[in-house]
């Protein structure tokens, strides 16, 4: 299967396949949103069909919920699940401390709620998502529609005091209309270029009236699974300080594994 994919899709596929191995029978699993997370959902669907895997999936968007149902995963709400064993999701950027920018798919609010209601969060990403400093990818901020222009002005004023390179803020559009999230809100994209202090910025943004949540995920991610176009996969554990390197063949089987501190 992987041999038929482009290098970028192969990287996403092998990362998702490796992460799917972490899911055990009976788990309550948060299912992320986006192209890489979609590979994960499909792979878990294969395990449900072929292995009889029984899990309860909590999707982070209506799109993920639809896909999960299509591939045979039992879908429940977060309130029904209560607490999750594991959440697996993608990221738009991640740094060496496993701080993330998320929200490119406009699902950051549900994604953050689900991730923080989990014993463990695992990010799956292609190698191109790793950065030395967050901020090249525009930082999404979910805001309520009422007075969103005032909220944008307040955010721009706050950015003047932050350690960032850019301060441009744009409203995300869907054609000629504003993009609407699953919760009926708008998304403001902050074009910061580089974020010097993500933790401080996250705290400041969430104090601005009208802001629902920001796309900085700090101290939430425990592990990252990094896929490469040639089939290599890295598993980094921020808590254990370990890096595991695997290579997946065209049939997706593990060919070798190496563990290093």
Secondary structure, 3 states (H helix, E strand, C coil): CHHHCCHHHHHHHHHHHHHHCCCCCCCEEEECCCHHHHHHHHHHHHHHHHHCCCCEEEECCHHHHHHHHHCCCEECCHHHHCCECEEEECCCEECCCCCEECCCCCCHHHHHHHHHCECCEEEEEEHHHECCCCCCCCEEEEECCCCHHHHHHHHHHHHCCCCECCCEEEECEECCEECCCCCCCEEEEEECCCECCHHHHHHHHCCCCCEEEECEECCCCCEEEEECCCCEEEEEECCCCEEEEEEECCCCCEEEEEEEC
